[in-house]
Amino acid sequence: MKAFKKRGALTHFQILSEISKQDPHLKQKDLAKTLGITIQAVSENIKTLIELGYITSKDGRSPYKITQAGIDKVKKDAISLRKYSDSVLETMNHYKTIWPAIAKEDLYKDDIVGLYMDNGVLYAHKKEENATGVVLEDAEKDMDVSLTNLTGLIDMRVGEVTVINVPTIKDGGSKTTDLNLIKNVYEKGTNTGEAFDKIAVAGTVSRAVVQKLGFSIDIEFAAPQASANAARKGLNVLAVCVGDMSKAFTRELENEKIKYNIIDGGK
């Protein structure tokens, strides 16, 4: 788009376009408001346009009139802008939104596949599902596959998060933590009786407690955000955190509108 490469060229085009509408009451403040620039900038650009012979005015003030040279300039730039816009639209029409999934079987280009979520992971296979997509490139089983033209709804529920707040090291840390309580919560599951899919920890004491109980740690860094993200993908999370760290969990979960409950893990 060569016509607008020079500094201020687009502003010149906009000002000339507004003046070409032949509004006799058009003032610099009106141009400034329409274009979103300062009155001073409008004044400087109008001065340049007058010097270039594209508009005329008396003492550089309203009313402004566009000259034939100005009209020719606007037409030329408008054609250039239209060609550029058409090329962008053509590119966008060919652009495909691509989604990744895991292939549950060997898939081939142009296959129409069903999509489903399992344990927080999106899978694609040739069985019928409520959501479908089209394979862009061949993919082997258990490898990532690129998909486009996604339609329908992926069957997915939102998980729950149970936050257990354990004492800080100043308050005794793991020595004053009710390990049996945490073990019972884990075995009981969520409020709806479902098993926990992931365990998150936030803080050194939490890590020590979870290791003492023999649980595997799935989420440790950026635990509040990661726990919320896991829940959005349908996973139930047991999060063990220290002291005021629970506030970060509640803030994140409330922002994401995820169900949660908080349990005091101290003795």
N, C-alpha and C positions, 0 to 999 in steps of 0.2 A: 504494500500500500504506500507507494512512493509519495503520493500527494500529501501525506500527513507525517512524513519523516522529520521535516524541519520543526524546530521548536516553535510552538504557538500556532502551527498550521491548522490544527483542529479547532482551536478557539476562533481563528479567523473565519473558518468555514461556518461555525455556529453563529457568529455575529452577522455575517453576510446573509445567512439563511433567515435569521430573524428580521433583519432590515428588509429583505426581499418581500416579506409579507406586506410591506407598504403600510404599516401602522404609523400614521402621522404623529401620534402622541408617544411613540416609543422613546423612552429616556434611558440614560445610562444605568440608573438604579434598577430599571425594569430588566435590562439585559443582565445585570449582575445577579439579580434574583433568579432569573430563568436559567442562567448558565452555572450558577453556584460559585461565582468568583467575586472578587472585590470590585468596587466601583473604580478604584484606581487602575486595576488591571484592564477593565473595559475601556477606560479613557486612553490608556497607552496603546491598546490594540486598535481602537478607532483611529487614533492619530497615524498609526502605521498604514492602515487600510486607505486612509485619505491620501497619504503620500504615494501609495502604490496605484492610486487612481481607481480603486474599486468602489468607493463611495464618495459622495459629496455632502458637504454641510456648510452652514454659515458659522464661521468662528469655531468650528469643531463641536458644535452643539446641535441638539435636536431642532428641527427634523432632519433625519438622515435619508439620503436617497442612494440606491445602488445604481452604479453605472453599467453600461453594456459590458464593459470589461469585467465588472464584478459578477454580472449574470453568467457570463461565459465561464468564469472561475468556479462559481458554485456548481454549475452543470457538470463541469469536468471532474471536480472533486466528488460530487454525488455519485457519478458513474463509477469512479474508482472505489468509493466506499461500498457501493452495491455489489461490485464484482468481488470485493474482499469478503463481504457478508455472505454472498452466495457460496464462495469456496469454503467458508467455515461451516455453513449449514450442510453442505454436501459431505464434509468430513464427519460432522456429528451424526448424520444419517447412517453412515457406515460404521460408526463407533458402537461397539458392543460392550455392555456392562458384563464383566466377568466375575464369577463367583467360584471359589475353590471348595471342593468337598473331597472326601475319601472314597475311592471306588471299592465297593464290596465285591466286585467281580470285574473281569476284564471288560472294559468299555471301549467303544469305537466312535470315531467322529460321526456326528449327526444322529447318534443314538438318542432317543427320548427316554429319559430316566426318571424314576421316582426318587424323591428326596425325603429323608427323615433324620431326626436328631436322636442320638443315643449317647448318654453319658456326657452330654455337652459338646459332642462332635457331630458335624453334618456329614451324612453318608449319602451316596448315590448308588442305585442298583436298577435293574430292569423291571422290577416289580412295580405294581401300581401303588401310588401314594397320592395324598391330597395335593401335594406340591410336585411339580415336574420341572425339568430343565433339559437343555439340549447340550450334548457333549461337543466341545470345540476341537479336541485332539484326543487321539487314542491314549488310553491309560490302563496300566496293569492293575490287577487286584491289589488292594491295600496301599496303593499309591495315590497321590493327589491328582485330581481331575479338574479341568477347567470347564465351567458351565456357563451358558447364556440363556436368554429367553426364559427366565424363571417365572412360573405362573402358579397360582394357588397359594394355599397357606400351609406352612410347615407345622405339623402337629408338635407343639412344644408347650410345656407348662413352666411356670416360674417356681423355683425351689424356695426353701426356707433357710434361715440362718439362726443358729442358737449361739449366743455369745456368753461365754463363761468368764467372769472377771476374777482373776486370782490376785492375792496380795503382792504388793511391791516388796523388794528386797529389804526395805526399811521396816516393813511390817511382818517380816519373817519369811517372805518368799515361798518356796515350795514346802518349807517346814510347817507353815500355817495354812497350807492348801488342803482342802478336803478331797483327797484323791479318790476315795470311794464314791463321792458324789459325782465327780466327773466321769468315772467309769460307768456308773449307773445311767447317767444322762446319755452317754454314748451308746450303751446297749439298748436303752429304751427308744432312742431315735427322736425324731421331731415331734411336735405337738400332735401331728396327725398319725404318728406311729411309723413313719417311713425311716429307713436307714439313712445314715449320713454317708454321703459320697466322698466328701473331702474334709480334711482337717486343716485348719489354719492356725498359725500362732503369730503373736505379736509381742515381742519382748523376750529377754533372756530367761526370765523365770518361767514363762509359758513353754518355751522350748524344753527346759529341764523337766517340767511337769509331764508334758506329753511323752517325752522319751522315757521317763520313769514308768509310765503306764504301758509302754511298749507299743504305742500308736505310731503310725507312719505320718510324717509331716508332708502335706501336699502343697500348702501355701504358706510362705513365710515373709516374702518381701512385698510391700504395698498391700498388706493383707486386707485392709478394709475394702479397697477398690477391687482387688482380685476376688474376694468373697462375694461381693455384689455382682460382679461379672459372671461368676460361676452360677450364682442363683438365677440370674437372668436366663441362663442356658438350661435351666431345669435341674440343677444340682442342689442337694441339701448340704449345708456346710456347718460344721461344728468349729467355732472360732474361740480359741483360748487366748485371752489378752490380759495385760497387766495394768492395774489401776485405771488412770484416766484415759488409757488408750481405747476404752470402750466407747468414749464419746465420738471418736473418729468412725467407729463402726456404725453407731446409731445414725450419725449424720449422713453417711454414705448410703445406708440402707433406706433411710427415710426419703432421701432424694430420689432413689431409684424405685420407691414404692414397693419394697420387698418385705415380706412378713419376717418378723424376727422376735426373739425374746431374750432377755438378759437374766443370767443366773449368777448369784454371788458364790464364788468358789472357795471362799475362806471357811475355816473351821469355826 
